Amino acid sequence: MRRVADAGRVQDFMRRLGQRAEAGGRVYLTGGATALLLGWRSTTIDIDLALEADAEHLLRLLPALKEELELNVELASPSDFIPELPGWQDRSRFIQRDGTVDFFHYDFYAQALSKVERGHAQDQSDVRAMLDRALIDPGTASALFDRIEPKLYRYPAIDPKTFRREVDRVFGRV
């Protein structure tokens, strides 16, 4: 049985992944891992992350690390739920380098918009925390939604009108 993760366990995961990597790469943490490292949650059930497309060498290290650390590690990012935001990599905040691996928080705007779309209670709380900590600006979040709105047809599970209504409510365009 896997244990919940706290900030220390996420840090340990990053350190060990960086130590074992034979080549460099970028790892983008998202969801609960971001919330832990920035301090608005104390635990999460899994570490969600995205890897660069050419990071198969890192992907191969994940199964052993999951077992060793008794962690749930999932390949999941906002672009699994909503269209990729333009410029997300440039807005992804650097966390640290371990070995030759650079760790980033996946773009806060992409995280927030995907959480608004999902709408779970924890997601709503996370978006509020991002706003309270000034990690995202409501106007910029709305403008980025405007940029991806024409691509929502690629995500048939999304109801564009409901998503628009929620973005307007959360980011104050009502």
KEPADREN-449262 format. One record per residue (C-alpha): residue number from 1; x, y, z; residue in three letters. Coordinates in steps of 0.1 Angstrom, whole numbers, plus 5000, padded with zeros to 4 digits. Each point is the difference from the previous one (the first is absolute). Example, Ala and Ser with C-alpha at 12.3 -4.5 7.8 and 13.67 -1.06 7.14 Angstrom:
2
<rec k="1" px="5123" py="4955" pz="5078" r="ALA"/>
<rec k="2" px="5014" py="5034" pz="4993" r="SER"/>
# end
This chain:
174
<rec k="1" px="5000" py="5000" pz="5000" r="MET"/>
<rec k="2" px="5013" py="5034" pz="4991" r="ARG"/>
<rec k="3" px="5002" py="5028" pz="5025" r="ARG"/>
<rec k="4" px="4988" py="5036" pz="4996" r="VAL"/>
<rec k="5" px="5027" py="5025" pz="4990" r="ALA"/>
<rec k="6" px="5010" py="5030" pz="5020" r="ASP"/>
<rec k="7" px="5025" py="5027" pz="4989" r="ALA"/>
<rec k="8" px="5030" py="4981" pz="5014" r="GLY"/>
<rec k="9" px="4990" py="4969" pz="4980" r="ARG"/>
<rec k="10" px="4997" py="5021" pz="4968" r="VAL"/>
<rec k="11" px="5034" py="5015" pz="5007" r="GLN"/>
<rec k="12" px="5015" py="4965" pz="5005" r="ASP"/>
<rec k="13" px="4984" py="4988" pz="4968" r="PHE"/>
<rec k="14" px="5016" py="5029" pz="4980" r="MET"/>
<rec k="15" px="5034" py="4994" pz="5017" r="ARG"/>
<rec k="16" px="5000" py="4963" pz="4992" r="ARG"/>
<rec k="17" px="4988" py="5005" pz="4964" r="LEU"/>
<rec k="18" px="5027" py="5026" pz="4994" r="GLY"/>
<rec k="19" px="5027" py="4977" pz="5015" r="GLN"/>
<rec k="20" px="4990" py="4971" pz="4979" r="ARG"/>
<rec k="21" px="4996" py="5018" pz="4967" r="ALA"/>
<rec k="22" px="5028" py="4993" pz="4975" r="GLU"/>
<rec k="23" px="4989" py="5029" pz="4979" r="ALA"/>
<rec k="24" px="4984" py="5034" pz="5006" r="GLY"/>
<rec k="25" px="4964" py="5009" pz="4995" r="GLY"/>
<rec k="26" px="4971" py="5020" pz="5012" r="ARG"/>
<rec k="27" px="4973" py="4988" pz="5024" r="VAL"/>
<rec k="28" px="4968" py="5021" pz="5005" r="TYR"/>
<rec k="29" px="4982" py="4994" pz="5033" r="LEU"/>
<rec k="30" px="4963" py="5008" pz="5001" r="THR"/>
<rec k="31" px="4970" py="4996" pz="5023" r="GLY"/>
<rec k="32" px="5006" py="4988" pz="5035" r="GLY"/>
<rec k="33" px="5038" py="5001" pz="4997" r="ALA"/>
<rec k="34" px="4999" py="5037" pz="4992" r="THR"/>
<rec k="35" px="4976" py="5006" pz="5029" r="ALA"/>
<rec k="36" px="5023" py="4982" pz="5024" r="LEU"/>
<rec k="37" px="5032" py="5017" pz="4989" r="LEU"/>
<rec k="38" px="4983" py="5034" pz="5002" r="LEU"/>
<rec k="39" px="4984" py="4993" pz="5033" r="GLY"/>
<rec k="40" px="4962" py="5001" pz="4997" r="TRP"/>
<rec k="41" px="4995" py="4963" pz="5004" r="ARG"/>
<rec k="42" px="5017" py="4976" pz="5024" r="SER"/>
<rec k="43" px="4995" py="4967" pz="4980" r="THR"/>
<rec k="44" px="4990" py="4987" pz="4967" r="THR"/>
<rec k="45" px="4992" py="4965" pz="4988" r="ILE"/>
<rec k="46" px="5023" py="5001" pz="4970" r="ASP"/>
<rec k="47" px="5027" py="5019" pz="4982" r="ILE"/>
<rec k="48" px="4987" py="5012" pz="4967" r="ASP"/>
<rec k="49" px="5027" py="5009" pz="4975" r="LEU"/>
<rec k="50" px="5007" py="5006" pz="4963" r="ALA"/>
<rec k="51" px="5033" py="4992" pz="4983" r="LEU"/>
<rec k="52" px="5016" py="5015" pz="4969" r="GLU"/>
<rec k="53" px="4992" py="4979" pz="4969" r="ALA"/>
<rec k="54" px="5036" py="4987" pz="4998" r="ASP"/>
<rec k="55" px="5002" py="4990" pz="5036" r="ALA"/>
<rec k="56" px="4995" py="4963" pz="4997" r="GLU"/>
<rec k="57" px="5031" py="4994" pz="5021" r="HIS"/>
<rec k="58" px="4982" py="5018" pz="5029" r="LEU"/>
<rec k="59" px="4968" py="4981" pz="4993" r="LEU"/>
<rec k="60" px="5019" py="4967" pz="5004" r="ARG"/>
<rec k="61" px="5011" py="5010" pz="5035" r="LEU"/>
<rec k="62" px="4964" py="5006" pz="5013" r="LEU"/>
<rec k="63" px="4988" py="4964" pz="5008" r="PRO"/>
<rec k="64" px="5029" py="4992" pz="5023" r="ALA"/>
<rec k="65" px="4998" py="5034" pz="5018" r="LEU"/>
<rec k="66" px="4962" py="4995" pz="5005" r="LYS"/>
<rec k="67" px="5007" py="4966" pz="5017" r="GLU"/>
<rec k="68" px="5030" py="5012" pz="5020" r="GLU"/>
<rec k="69" px="4983" py="5031" pz="5013" r="LEU"/>
<rec k="70" px="4965" py="4984" pz="5002" r="GLU"/>
<rec k="71" px="4986" py="5029" pz="4980" r="LEU"/>
<rec k="72" px="4973" py="5004" pz="4974" r="ASN"/>
<rec k="73" px="5016" py="5017" pz="4970" r="VAL"/>
<rec k="74" px="4978" py="5009" pz="4970" r="GLU"/>
<rec k="75" px="5007" py="5014" pz="4966" r="LEU"/>
<rec k="76" px="4974" py="5027" pz="5000" r="ALA"/>
<rec k="77" px="5000" py="5037" pz="4990" r="SER"/>
<rec k="78" px="4975" py="5027" pz="4993" r="PRO"/>
<rec k="79" px="5002" py="4993" pz="4962" r="SER"/>
<rec k="80" px="4985" py="4966" pz="5007" r="ASP"/>
<rec k="81" px="4968" py="5019" pz="5010" r="PHE"/>
<rec k="82" px="5000" py="5032" pz="4980" r="ILE"/>
<rec k="83" px="5018" py="5013" pz="4969" r="PRO"/>
<rec k="84" px="5036" py="5009" pz="5005" r="GLU"/>
<rec k="85" px="5005" py="5036" pz="5010" r="LEU"/>
<rec k="86" px="5023" py="5020" pz="4977" r="PRO"/>
<rec k="87" px="5032" py="5008" pz="5018" r="GLY"/>
<rec k="88" px="4994" py="4976" pz="5029" r="TRP"/>
<rec k="89" px="5037" py="4989" pz="5001" r="GLN"/>
<rec k="90" px="5012" py="5036" pz="5003" r="ASP"/>
<rec k="91" px="4976" py="5006" pz="5029" r="ARG"/>
<rec k="92" px="5010" py="4968" pz="5018" r="SER"/>
<rec k="93" px="5018" py="5009" pz="5032" r="ARG"/>
<rec k="94" px="5034" py="4985" pz="5007" r="PHE"/>
<rec k="95" px="5001" py="4980" pz="5033" r="ILE"/>
<rec k="96" px="5035" py="4985" pz="5001" r="GLN"/>
<rec k="97" px="5026" py="4980" pz="4982" r="ARG"/>
<rec k="98" px="5009" py="4965" pz="5013" r="ASP"/>
<rec k="99" px="5029" py="4985" pz="4981" r="GLY"/>
<rec k="100" px="4993" py="5009" pz="4964" r="THR"/>
<rec k="101" px="4963" py="5001" pz="5004" r="VAL"/>
<rec k="102" px="4981" py="5033" pz="5002" r="ASP"/>
<rec k="103" px="4967" py="5000" pz="5019" r="PHE"/>
<rec k="104" px="4973" py="5026" pz="4993" r="PHE"/>
<rec k="105" px="4965" py="5007" pz="5012" r="HIS"/>
<rec k="106" px="4978" py="4996" pz="4969" r="TYR"/>
<rec k="107" px="4987" py="5033" pz="4989" r="ASP"/>
<rec k="108" px="4976" py="5013" pz="5028" r="PHE"/>
<rec k="109" px="4975" py="5013" pz="4974" r="TYR"/>
<rec k="110" px="4997" py="4967" pz="4983" r="ALA"/>
<rec k="111" px="4996" py="4983" pz="5034" r="GLN"/>
<rec k="112" px="4974" py="5025" pz="5011" r="ALA"/>
<rec k="113" px="4980" py="4998" pz="4968" r="LEU"/>
<rec k="114" px="5000" py="4962" pz="5000" r="SER"/>
<rec k="115" px="4988" py="5001" pz="5036" r="LYS"/>
<rec k="116" px="4972" py="5024" pz="4992" r="VAL"/>
<rec k="117" px="4989" py="4976" pz="4972" r="GLU"/>
<rec k="118" px="5000" py="4970" pz="5023" r="ARG"/>
<rec k="119" px="4983" py="5019" pz="5028" r="GLY"/>
<rec k="120" px="5006" py="4977" pz="5029" r="HIS"/>
<rec k="121" px="5000" py="5015" pz="5035" r="ALA"/>
<rec k="122" px="5038" py="4994" pz="5004" r="GLN"/>
<rec k="123" px="5005" py="5016" pz="4965" r="ASP"/>
<rec k="124" px="4980" py="5031" pz="5010" r="GLN"/>
<rec k="125" px="5020" py="5003" pz="5032" r="SER"/>
<rec k="126" px="5033" py="4997" pz="4981" r="ASP"/>
<rec k="127" px="4989" py="5028" pz="4975" r="VAL"/>
<rec k="128" px="4991" py="5022" pz="5030" r="ARG"/>
<rec k="129" px="5034" py="4993" pz="5015" r="ALA"/>
<rec k="130" px="5017" py="5010" pz="4967" r="MET"/>
<rec k="131" px="4981" py="5032" pz="4999" r="LEU"/>
<rec k="132" px="5006" py="5008" pz="5037" r="ASP"/>
<rec k="133" px="5037" py="4995" pz="4995" r="ARG"/>
<rec k="134" px="5000" py="5021" pz="4968" r="ALA"/>
<rec k="135" px="5014" py="4971" pz="4980" r="LEU"/>
<rec k="136" px="4974" py="5008" pz="4973" r="ILE"/>
<rec k="137" px="4983" py="5032" pz="4989" r="ASP"/>
<rec k="138" px="4963" py="4997" pz="4993" r="PRO"/>
<rec k="139" px="5002" py="5022" pz="4968" r="GLY"/>
<rec k="140" px="5028" py="4979" pz="4986" r="THR"/>
<rec k="141" px="4982" py="4968" pz="5008" r="ALA"/>
<rec k="142" px="4969" py="5012" pz="4981" r="SER"/>
<rec k="143" px="5021" py="5012" pz="4971" r="ALA"/>
<rec k="144" px="5018" py="4966" pz="4998" r="LEU"/>
<rec k="145" px="4966" py="4982" pz="5001" r="PHE"/>
<rec k="146" px="4990" py="5022" pz="4970" r="ASP"/>
<rec k="147" px="5030" py="4987" pz="4981" r="ARG"/>
<rec k="148" px="4991" py="4963" pz="5006" r="ILE"/>
<rec k="149" px="4962" py="5003" pz="4997" r="GLU"/>
<rec k="150" px="5000" py="4994" pz="4962" r="PRO"/>
<rec k="151" px="5018" py="4967" pz="5006" r="LYS"/>
<rec k="152" px="4976" py="4986" pz="5026" r="LEU"/>
<rec k="153" px="4983" py="4979" pz="4973" r="TYR"/>
<rec k="154" px="5031" py="4977" pz="5003" r="ARG"/>
<rec k="155" px="4988" py="4990" pz="5035" r="TYR"/>
<rec k="156" px="4965" py="4986" pz="4995" r="PRO"/>
<rec k="157" px="4995" py="4995" pz="5038" r="ALA"/>
<rec k="158" px="5001" py="5038" pz="5005" r="ILE"/>
<rec k="159" px="4969" py="5020" pz="4997" r="ASP"/>
<rec k="160" px="5014" py="5033" pz="4986" r="PRO"/>
<rec k="161" px="4971" py="5021" pz="5013" r="LYS"/>
<rec k="162" px="5002" py="4987" pz="5035" r="THR"/>
<rec k="163" px="5038" py="5003" pz="5000" r="PHE"/>
<rec k="164" px="4997" py="5037" pz="4988" r="ARG"/>
<rec k="165" px="4974" py="5007" pz="5027" r="ARG"/>
<rec k="166" px="5023" py="4986" pz="5027" r="GLU"/>
<rec k="167" px="5031" py="5019" pz="4987" r="VAL"/>
<rec k="168" px="4980" py="5032" pz="5001" r="ASP"/>
<rec k="169" px="4987" py="4993" pz="5035" r="ARG"/>
<rec k="170" px="5033" py="4990" pz="5015" r="VAL"/>
<rec k="171" px="5020" py="5028" pz="4983" r="PHE"/>
<rec k="172" px="4975" py="5027" pz="5003" r="GLY"/>
<rec k="173" px="4986" py="5006" pz="4966" r="ARG"/>
<rec k="174" px="4963" py="4998" pz="5009" r="VAL"/>
# end
